[in-house]
Amino acid sequence: MNAGAKLPFATSKVQALLVTSKLENKCSDLPIIPRYYFGITDSKMENNSFLQLSDGIEYNGIYPPDIFVAPQTEGWWYFAHPATDRLPFYQGDGFLEPLEDYKELNLQFEGQCNPDLFFLWSGIHTGTTFITFEEYT
């Protein structure tokens, strides 16, 4: 048989019609339930890998509650929460100071159409850690 011979089962007619459908992405831009993430790790937290360590803690209100870590733990602390109109204060083994140097993370959770802005801080846990949104005098 040569390559130019026409086989009896070869045809140029359409044999089947491929039907495709477009699936709608079901998502919502309703505000998420606010949750914060806090923990102690072996190294500085610089990305969203804290999501693998914690499911976060839901809270009511505009700002997360105060966080206090007793002196028995060593390592690096991290604190992440949805962006707010003001920044928290931090007290290590000294005076209460504003937490200013943060990383901005765009986190998109299941069911969301668009990501939410989160702020992330991380620092050396030197003995005790206290984080609050209240400015004490």
Beta strands, then each sheet from edge to edge (+ up, - down):
strand 1: 35-41
strand 2: 57-58
strand 3: 67-69
strand 4: 75-82
strand 5: 89-91
strand 6: 97-98
strand 7: 103-107
strand 8: 116-125
strand 9: 129-132
sheet 1: 2+ 1- 4+ 8- 7+
sheet 2: 3+ 9- 5+ 6-
end
